[in-house]
């Protein structure tokens, strides 16, 4: 039986795990770089080659258990994929004592999971780390396009966007007022992390498109944009979000296969594991 990060089976059963991980190898609507459907496998492979002791927190998060809940393979239409993710997320959210996590796939896979999480948890903040606003109501004839990833969330929940540096003019009307932290302004603001934290509260769903990071450290994404986030400031933000709020779910998306994929795949693996470390450390401090 395959386990997350090749951890012992005793740390990977549903009963013994505090974290659930589902993968969605979907790349049905991306418009430039293709290969996000290979992202989950690349992430899992990198995770199997990662040290499992987290130096910063002095923790081994895998000991709290990670249950690999399989993959969602529905790809007949974008809408069918969204419904499949929604239904699977609803099913897995019945385990109230576990953190739901998802690894994509292109960013459209988040639509269904955010929808299910938003139905379960009131007063939800969706914290989006991304190069793109992803706020189109529909694109290429579908509301389940990757360019629409957080439009529904913007209409239903408290959306906070971080690292944005690319968008279409029509999306500006949907950008949450005073809650979008543009990359060019982050670059000039030493207090940007505190400013973001002031907008994030209550129950939180974190969705991370890997193109939020600067392509110098994460080049293998579908649409890399210059001027992105750096590693340690991003970790500092995430750590403080876990400390301040009740993070109920998170996803990481848009790892794309390429000849130079390994640095980005390993960044994704470390990012996921760091978030587990912050989650468990915060829970134990409460």
C-alpha positions as CSV (number, residue, x, y, z in Angstrom):
1,X,0.0,0.0,0.0
2,X,1.4,3.4,-1.0
3,X,1.5,5.9,1.9
4,X,2.2,9.7,1.9
5,X,6.0,10.3,2.0
6,X,6.5,6.6,2.4
7,X,5.6,6.8,6.1
8,X,4.9,3.7,8.1
9,X,1.4,2.2,7.6
10,X,0.7,2.7,11.3
11,X,0.9,6.5,10.6
12,X,-1.2,6.4,7.5
13,X,-4.5,4.7,8.3
14,X,-7.7,6.8,8.5
15,X,-8.2,5.9,12.1
16,X,-4.7,6.9,13.2
17,X,-4.3,10.0,11.0
18,X,-5.1,13.6,11.9
19,X,-4.7,14.7,8.3
20,X,-6.5,13.6,5.2
21,X,-4.9,14.1,1.8
22,X,-6.7,13.7,-1.5
23,X,-5.2,14.3,-4.9
24,X,-6.8,15.6,-8.1
25,X,-4.7,15.0,-11.2
26,X,-6.8,17.3,-13.5
27,X,-5.6,19.6,-16.2
28,X,-8.7,20.2,-18.4
29,X,-8.9,23.9,-18.8
30,X,-5.4,25.4,-18.5
31,X,-4.5,27.7,-21.4
32,X,-0.7,27.8,-21.7
33,X,1.6,25.4,-19.9
34,X,0.1,21.8,-19.7
35,X,1.1,19.1,-17.3
36,X,-0.6,20.0,-14.0
37,X,-2.3,16.6,-14.1
38,X,1.1,15.1,-13.4
39,X,1.5,17.4,-10.4
40,X,0.2,15.1,-7.7
41,X,2.4,12.2,-8.7
42,X,5.5,14.5,-8.8
43,X,4.5,15.9,-5.4
44,X,4.2,12.4,-3.8
45,X,7.5,11.3,-5.4
46,X,9.3,14.4,-4.0
47,X,7.6,13.8,-0.6
48,X,9.1,10.3,-0.5
49,X,12.6,11.8,-0.8
50,X,12.2,14.4,1.9
51,X,13.6,14.4,5.5
52,X,10.7,14.1,7.9
53,X,12.1,16.1,10.8
54,X,11.1,19.8,10.7
55,X,14.0,21.8,12.1
56,X,12.1,25.0,12.7
57,X,9.4,23.5,14.9
58,X,11.4,20.6,16.2
59,X,8.6,18.3,15.1
60,X,7.9,15.2,13.0
61,X,4.5,15.9,11.6
62,X,4.1,12.5,10.0
63,X,3.8,11.0,13.5
64,X,0.3,12.7,13.8
65,X,-0.7,10.6,10.7
66,X,-1.5,11.4,7.1
67,X,-4.2,9.3,5.4
68,X,-3.8,9.2,1.6
69,X,-7.4,9.1,0.5
70,X,-6.8,8.3,-3.1
71,X,-7.3,10.5,-6.2
72,X,-10.3,12.0,-7.9
73,X,-10.1,11.1,-11.6
74,X,-13.3,12.5,-13.0
75,X,-12.4,14.6,-16.1
76,X,-15.2,14.3,-18.5
77,X,-16.1,18.0,-18.2
78,X,-14.9,20.8,-15.9
79,X,-18.3,20.8,-14.2
80,X,-18.2,17.1,-13.6
81,X,-14.8,17.4,-12.0
82,X,-16.0,20.2,-9.7
83,X,-18.9,18.1,-8.6
84,X,-16.7,15.0,-8.0
85,X,-14.3,17.1,-5.8
86,X,-17.3,18.6,-4.0
87,X,-18.8,15.3,-3.2
88,X,-15.5,13.7,-2.1
89,X,-14.7,16.7,0.1
90,X,-18.1,16.5,1.7
91,X,-17.6,12.8,2.4
92,X,-14.2,13.4,4.0
93,X,-15.3,16.4,6.0
94,X,-17.5,14.1,8.0
95,X,-14.3,13.2,9.9
96,X,-14.5,16.2,12.2
97,X,-11.2,15.5,14.0
98,X,-9.1,15.6,10.8
99,X,-7.6,18.3,8.7
100,X,-8.7,18.1,5.0
101,X,-6.0,18.8,2.5
102,X,-5.9,18.5,-1.3
103,X,-3.2,18.5,-3.9
104,X,-4.0,19.4,-7.6
105,X,-4.1,19.6,-10.5
106,X,-4.9,23.0,-12.0
107,X,-6.5,25.6,-9.8
108,X,-10.1,24.8,-10.9
109,X,-10.0,21.7,-8.6
110,X,-10.3,24.1,-5.6
111,X,-13.8,25.2,-6.6
112,X,-15.5,22.1,-5.4
113,X,-13.5,21.7,-2.2
114,X,-14.0,25.3,-1.1
115,X,-17.7,24.9,-1.8
116,X,-17.9,21.9,0.5
117,X,-15.8,23.4,3.2
118,X,-17.9,26.6,3.1
119,X,-21.0,24.6,3.6
120,X,-19.6,23.0,6.7
121,X,-17.9,26.0,8.4
122,X,-19.5,29.3,9.0
123,X,-17.6,32.6,8.8
124,X,-15.0,31.2,6.4
125,X,-12.0,33.2,5.2
126,X,-10.5,31.9,1.9
127,X,-6.8,32.9,1.9
128,X,-5.5,32.7,-1.7
129,X,-1.8,32.9,-2.5
130,X,-1.5,33.3,-6.2
131,X,-0.1,35.2,-9.1
132,X,-3.5,35.6,-10.7
133,X,-6.8,36.9,-9.4
134,X,-8.8,33.9,-10.9
135,X,-12.0,36.0,-10.5
136,X,-13.7,35.5,-13.8
137,X,-17.4,34.4,-13.4
138,X,-16.9,32.1,-16.4
139,X,-14.2,31.6,-19.0
140,X,-14.3,29.7,-22.3
141,X,-17.9,28.8,-21.6
142,X,-17.4,27.2,-18.1
143,X,-17.7,28.4,-14.5
144,X,-15.3,25.6,-13.5
145,X,-12.4,27.0,-15.5
146,X,-9.0,27.6,-13.7
147,X,-9.5,31.3,-14.4
148,X,-12.7,31.1,-12.2
149,X,-11.0,29.3,-9.2
150,X,-12.1,31.8,-6.5
151,X,-15.0,33.7,-8.1
152,X,-17.5,31.7,-6.2
153,X,-15.5,32.1,-3.0
154,X,-15.5,35.8,-3.5
155,X,-19.3,35.9,-3.6
156,X,-19.8,33.6,-0.5
157,X,-16.9,34.1,1.8
158,X,-14.2,36.5,3.1
159,X,-11.6,36.3,0.3
160,X,-8.1,37.6,1.0
161,X,-5.7,37.5,-2.0
162,X,-1.9,37.7,-1.7
163,X,0.8,38.0,-4.3
164,X,-1.4,39.0,-7.2
165,X,0.4,40.4,-10.2
166,X,-1.7,39.4,-13.3
167,X,-5.3,39.8,-14.2
168,X,-7.8,40.9,-16.8
169,X,-9.4,44.3,-16.5
170,X,-12.9,42.8,-16.2
171,X,-11.9,41.1,-13.0
172,X,-11.2,44.3,-11.1
173,X,-14.9,44.7,-10.2
174,X,-14.7,41.4,-8.3
175,X,-11.5,42.1,-6.4
176,X,-12.3,42.3,-2.7
177,X,-11.9,45.9,-1.5
178,X,-8.8,46.4,0.6
179,X,-8.2,42.7,0.8
180,X,-6.0,42.1,-2.3
181,X,-2.3,42.4,-1.5
182,X,-0.7,43.1,-4.9
183,X,2.9,41.8,-5.4
184,X,4.3,45.2,-6.3
185,X,2.9,46.7,-3.1
186,X,4.2,43.8,-0.9
187,X,7.6,44.4,-2.3
188,X,7.6,48.0,-0.8
189,X,5.8,47.2,2.4
190,X,7.8,45.7,5.3
191,X,4.5,45.3,7.3
192,X,2.6,43.4,4.6
193,X,2.3,40.2,6.7
194,X,0.7,42.0,9.6
195,X,-1.6,43.7,7.1
196,X,-2.7,40.4,5.7
197,X,-3.2,38.9,9.1
198,X,-5.6,41.8,10.0
199,X,-7.9,40.6,7.2
200,X,-7.8,36.9,8.0
201,X,-10.0,35.6,10.8
202,X,-12.1,32.7,12.1
203,X,-12.2,29.5,10.1
204,X,-9.7,29.6,7.2
205,X,-9.3,27.7,4.0
206,X,-5.8,28.3,2.4
207,X,-5.5,27.8,-1.3
208,X,-2.0,28.1,-2.7
209,X,-1.3,28.3,-6.4
210,X,2.5,27.6,-6.7
211,X,2.8,30.4,-9.2
212,X,2.4,32.7,-6.2
213,X,6.1,32.1,-5.7
214,X,8.7,33.8,-7.8
215,X,9.7,31.6,-10.8
216,X,13.3,31.8,-9.6
217,X,12.3,29.3,-6.9
218,X,9.2,27.7,-8.5
219,X,9.5,27.7,-12.3
220,X,7.4,24.6,-13.1
221,X,3.9,26.1,-13.0
222,X,1.4,26.6,-15.8
223,X,1.8,30.4,-16.0
224,X,4.9,31.6,-14.1
225,X,4.9,35.3,-13.4
226,X,7.9,37.4,-12.4
227,X,7.9,39.3,-9.1
228,X,6.5,36.6,-6.9
229,X,6.7,35.7,-3.3
230,X,9.8,34.3,-1.6
231,X,10.1,31.3,0.6
232,X,10.7,32.5,4.1
233,X,8.3,35.5,4.1
234,X,5.6,33.1,2.8
235,X,6.3,30.6,5.6
236,X,6.2,33.4,8.2
237,X,2.7,34.4,6.9
238,X,1.4,30.9,6.9
239,X,2.8,30.1,10.4
240,X,1.1,33.2,11.8
241,X,-2.2,32.3,10.1
242,X,-2.1,28.8,11.7
243,X,-1.3,30.5,15.1
244,X,-4.1,33.1,14.8
245,X,-6.9,31.2,13.1
246,X,-8.6,27.9,12.9
247,X,-7.3,26.5,9.6
248,X,-9.9,23.9,8.6
249,X,-8.5,22.9,5.1
250,X,-5.9,23.8,2.6
251,X,-4.8,22.9,-0.9
252,X,-1.8,23.3,-3.1
253,X,-2.2,23.4,-6.9
254,X,-0.5,24.0,-10.3
255,X,2.6,22.0,-10.0
256,X,3.4,21.3,-13.7
257,X,5.6,18.7,-15.2
258,X,8.6,20.0,-17.1
259,X,12.2,19.0,-17.8
260,X,13.2,21.1,-14.7
261,X,10.3,20.1,-12.4
262,X,12.3,18.7,-9.5
263,X,13.0,22.0,-7.7
264,X,9.4,23.1,-7.8
265,X,8.1,19.6,-6.9
266,X,10.4,19.6,-3.8
267,X,9.3,23.1,-2.9
268,X,5.7,21.9,-3.0
269,X,6.5,18.8,-0.9
270,X,8.3,20.9,1.7
271,X,5.6,23.6,1.7
272,X,2.9,20.9,2.4
273,X,5.0,19.4,5.2
274,X,5.7,22.8,6.7
275,X,2.0,23.6,6.8
276,X,1.4,20.3,8.6
277,X,4.1,21.3,11.1
278,X,2.5,24.7,11.7
279,X,-0.9,23.2,12.0
280,X,0.0,20.6,14.7
281,X,2.2,23.0,16.6
282,X,-0.6,25.6,16.7
283,X,-3.1,23.0,17.9
284,X,-0.8,21.8,20.7
285,X,-0.3,25.4,21.8
286,X,-4.1,26.0,22.2
